[in-house]
Amino acid sequence: MNKLLSILLCSILISACNQNRYDVIIRNALVVDGSGAVGYQADVGINADTIAIIGDLSKAVSTHVIDASGLVLAPGFIDTHSHHDRGMFDNADMIAL
């Protein structure tokens, strides 16, 4: 019985220790999630190729940390490609800068 209890306790402790460990942590990003809501500051924890958590990960650890301060983090379904320079062809007086 004591051996079983010891194994169970060790398993719980090991599991608890790994909860704040991620393969990659992206810190201080402005997260724009595509829902139409205002972007918000958050950290993102990634394990393998999956986003594991989004939130405050200030106490989490990782071997690879990316500082995204001043950067926007958006999912791939948001198309950031634009043609903002199309109006230049409509106005002959515009010059290239």
Protein Blocks (a to p, Z undefined) as FASTA:
>chain_A
ZZmmmmmmmmmmmmmmmmmgcfbdcehiacdehnopacdddddddehjacfbgcdfklbc
cfbdcdfehiacddfklcfbdcfklmmmmpmkbccZZ
